[in-house]
Amino acid sequence: MNIIEWLIGFLKDPRTVIAGWIVTFGAVWVYAPLWLVLFVETGVVVMPFLPGDSLLFACGVFAADGGGLELLPLLITVWTAPIIGDESNYWIGHFFGKRIVESGKVKALTPERIAKTEAMIDKWGPLAVFLGRFFPFIRTFMPFFSGLTGMRWSRFVPFSVLGGLVWSTLFTLLGYFFGGVPFVQEHFELVLIFIVVISAIPAFGGTIKALISARKRHNKQTDDTESENIE
């Protein structure tokens, strides 16, 4: 099964996917695939589309209803994976970032996403590492560009750790405390899709804004060129 099929299957029936993990790996080892997905989302720059927010929420529900997950080991799993993932991505950006961007092989690294991530770093400094954790795609690119742009590791780490802890705890506990609400149980898949959409709105909004700005700059340059030709 490729990653696209897995994503579609997860969004259509996440409880079956997680239940399958529990059956396959057992109650003790089920945390391993969860840790891996959360690590890869932020630890490998080529995988920005994994459903971190909705996965945390769904696992929180399984921990609350006795579905095979326990809250404490679940929290330890979701705390460590994004923190270590950020560290991995920071050093990838630090040592290989320039070559990766120039190669053009990572299609998710669009000019708009690069511009938005760099703009956040320019505006907020290391605080952008914390803020970026809450935006899909941006949370994958932020540690990468922090390493690429030369942000000091000592400045990066505190905000990376804080962001990873707050983000993972928030979405896990939302599932733990509210996943048992009858409306959520009856419309579980729709709730997860809603979480994905809400999380993605800032990223899409930033992309649209960047595209509009780029178009305006292009139009201005065209007008200036035409004016110079007329003169």
C-alpha positions as CSV (number, residue, x, y, z in Angstrom):
1,M,0.0,0.0,0.0
2,N,1.5,3.4,-1.0
3,I,1.3,6.5,1.2
4,I,-1.6,8.0,-0.7
5,E,-3.8,4.9,-0.3
6,W,-2.9,4.8,3.4
7,L,-3.9,8.5,3.8
8,I,-7.2,7.9,2.1
9,G,-7.8,4.8,4.2
10,F,-7.0,6.6,7.4
11,L,-9.3,9.6,6.7
12,K,-12.1,7.3,5.6
13,D,-11.9,5.0,8.6
14,P,-9.2,6.0,11.1
15,R,-10.5,3.7,13.9
16,T,-10.1,0.6,11.7
17,V,-6.5,1.7,10.8
18,I,-5.5,2.2,14.4
19,A,-7.4,-1.0,15.5
20,G,-5.4,-2.8,12.8
21,W,-2.2,-1.6,14.3
22,I,-3.3,-2.8,17.8
23,V,-4.2,-6.3,16.4
24,T,-1.0,-6.5,14.3
25,F,1.6,-5.2,16.8
26,G,-0.2,-5.9,20.1
27,A,-1.0,-3.4,22.9
28,V,2.7,-3.0,23.9
29,W,4.1,-2.3,20.4
30,V,1.3,-0.4,18.9
31,Y,3.0,2.8,19.9
32,A,5.9,2.1,17.5
33,P,4.0,2.9,14.2
34,L,2.4,5.9,15.9
35,W,5.8,7.2,16.9
36,L,7.2,6.6,13.4
37,V,4.4,8.5,11.6
38,L,4.7,11.5,13.9
39,F,8.5,11.4,13.6
40,V,8.5,11.2,9.8
41,E,6.0,14.1,9.5
42,T,8.5,16.5,11.0
43,G,11.8,14.6,10.8
44,V,11.9,14.1,7.0
45,V,11.3,17.1,4.8
46,V,9.8,15.1,2.0
47,M,6.8,13.9,4.1
48,P,4.8,17.1,5.1
49,F,1.4,15.6,4.3
50,L,1.0,13.0,7.0
51,P,-2.1,13.5,9.2
52,G,-0.5,14.4,12.5
53,D,-3.3,16.4,14.0
54,S,-6.1,13.9,13.3
55,L,-3.8,11.0,14.2
56,L,-3.2,12.4,17.7
57,F,-7.0,13.1,18.2
58,A,-7.9,9.5,17.1
59,C,-5.3,8.0,19.4
60,G,-6.6,10.1,22.3
61,V,-10.0,8.6,21.7
62,F,-8.6,5.1,21.8
63,A,-6.9,5.9,25.1
64,A,-10.1,7.1,26.6
65,D,-12.4,4.3,25.6
66,G,-10.2,1.3,26.5
67,G,-9.4,0.6,22.9
68,G,-5.9,-0.7,23.5
69,L,-4.0,2.5,24.3
70,E,-3.0,3.8,27.7
71,L,-2.7,7.6,28.2
72,L,0.7,7.8,29.9
73,P,2.7,5.7,27.3
74,L,0.7,7.4,24.6
75,L,1.7,10.9,25.8
76,I,5.4,9.8,26.1
77,T,5.2,8.6,22.5
78,V,3.6,11.7,21.1
79,W,6.0,13.9,23.1
80,T,9.2,12.3,22.0
81,A,8.4,11.7,18.3
82,P,8.0,15.3,17.1
83,I,10.8,16.6,19.3
84,I,13.3,14.1,17.9
85,G,11.8,14.7,14.4
86,D,12.5,18.4,14.7
87,E,16.1,17.7,15.7
88,S,16.6,15.4,12.7
89,N,15.1,17.9,10.3
90,Y,17.1,20.8,11.7
91,W,20.4,19.0,11.0
92,I,19.2,17.8,7.6
93,G,18.6,21.5,6.8
94,H,21.9,22.6,8.4
95,F,24.1,20.1,6.4
96,F,22.1,19.4,3.2
97,G,19.4,22.1,3.0
98,K,20.9,24.2,0.2
99,R,21.6,21.2,-2.0
100,I,18.0,19.8,-1.4
101,V,16.4,23.1,-2.3
102,E,18.5,23.7,-5.4
103,S,17.9,20.2,-6.6
104,G,14.2,20.8,-6.9
105,K,13.5,17.1,-6.2
106,V,11.3,17.8,-3.2
107,K,8.1,18.9,-4.9
108,A,6.5,19.9,-1.6
109,L,9.1,22.7,-1.3
110,T,7.2,25.1,-3.5
111,P,8.4,28.7,-3.8
112,E,5.3,29.9,-1.9
113,R,5.9,27.5,1.1
114,I,9.6,28.4,1.1
115,A,8.7,32.1,1.1
116,K,6.1,31.7,3.9
117,T,8.4,29.7,6.1
118,E,11.3,32.2,5.7
119,A,9.0,35.1,6.3
120,M,7.9,33.6,9.6
121,I,11.5,33.1,10.6
122,D,12.4,36.7,9.6
123,K,9.4,38.1,11.5
124,W,9.3,36.0,14.7
125,G,12.9,34.6,14.9
126,P,13.0,31.4,17.0
127,L,9.4,31.9,18.2
128,A,8.4,30.9,14.6
129,V,9.6,27.4,15.5
130,F,6.9,27.2,18.2
131,L,4.2,28.8,16.1
132,G,5.0,26.8,13.0
133,R,4.3,23.5,14.9
134,F,0.6,24.2,14.6
135,F,0.5,24.6,10.8
136,P,0.5,21.6,8.5
137,F,3.4,21.6,6.0
138,I,5.0,24.6,7.9
139,R,5.8,22.3,10.9
140,T,7.7,20.1,8.5
141,F,9.6,22.9,6.8
142,M,10.3,25.1,9.9
143,P,13.0,23.0,11.5
144,F,14.5,22.3,8.0
145,F,14.8,26.1,7.2
146,S,15.9,26.9,10.8
147,G,19.0,24.7,10.1
148,L,19.3,26.0,6.6
149,T,19.3,29.7,7.5
150,G,21.8,29.3,10.3
151,M,19.5,29.7,13.3
152,R,21.7,28.7,16.3
153,W,20.8,25.3,17.7
154,S,20.7,26.7,21.2
155,R,18.0,29.1,20.2
156,F,16.1,26.5,18.1
157,V,15.8,23.7,20.7
158,P,13.7,25.4,23.5
159,F,11.0,26.6,21.1
160,S,11.1,23.2,19.2
161,V,10.6,21.3,22.5
162,L,7.9,23.6,23.8
163,G,6.0,23.5,20.5
164,G,6.2,19.7,20.2
165,L,5.0,19.3,23.8
166,V,2.1,21.7,23.5
167,W,0.9,20.6,20.0
168,S,1.0,16.8,20.8
169,T,-0.6,17.2,24.2
170,L,-3.4,19.5,23.0
171,F,-4.6,17.3,20.2
172,T,-4.2,14.1,22.1
173,L,-6.2,15.4,25.1
174,L,-8.9,16.8,22.9
175,G,-9.5,13.3,21.6
176,Y,-9.2,11.8,25.1
177,F,-11.7,14.2,26.7
178,F,-14.1,14.9,23.8
179,G,-13.8,11.8,21.7
180,G,-16.5,10.1,23.7
181,V,-19.1,12.7,23.1
182,P,-22.0,11.0,21.2
183,F,-21.9,13.5,18.3
184,V,-18.2,12.9,17.8
185,Q,-18.6,9.1,18.0
186,E,-21.4,9.2,15.4
187,H,-19.5,11.6,13.0
188,F,-15.9,10.5,13.8
189,E,-14.6,10.6,10.3
190,L,-16.2,14.0,9.6
191,V,-14.7,15.4,12.8
192,L,-11.2,14.3,11.7
193,I,-11.6,15.8,8.3
194,F,-12.8,19.0,10.0
195,I,-9.6,19.0,12.1
196,V,-7.5,18.6,9.0
197,V,-9.3,21.4,7.1
198,I,-9.1,23.8,10.1
199,S,-5.4,23.1,10.5
200,A,-4.7,23.6,6.8
201,I,-6.6,26.9,6.5
202,P,-3.6,29.1,7.6
203,A,-1.3,27.3,5.3
204,F,-3.6,27.6,2.3
205,G,-4.3,31.2,3.2
206,G,-0.6,31.9,3.3
207,T,-0.1,30.2,-0.1
208,I,-2.9,32.2,-1.7
209,K,-1.6,35.4,-0.2
210,A,1.9,34.6,-1.6
211,L,0.5,33.9,-5.0
212,I,-1.4,37.2,-5.1
213,S,1.7,39.1,-4.0
214,A,3.7,37.3,-6.7
215,R,1.2,38.2,-9.3
216,K,1.1,41.8,-8.2
217,R,4.9,42.0,-8.4
218,H,4.8,40.4,-11.8
219,N,2.2,42.8,-13.1
220,K,4.1,45.8,-11.7
221,Q,7.3,44.6,-13.4
222,T,5.4,44.2,-16.6
223,D,3.9,47.7,-16.4
224,D,7.3,49.2,-15.6
225,T,8.9,47.4,-18.6
226,E,6.1,48.6,-20.9
227,S,6.5,52.2,-19.6
228,E,10.3,52.1,-20.3
229,N,9.6,50.8,-23.8
230,I,7.2,53.6,-24.5
231,E,9.7,56.1,-23.3
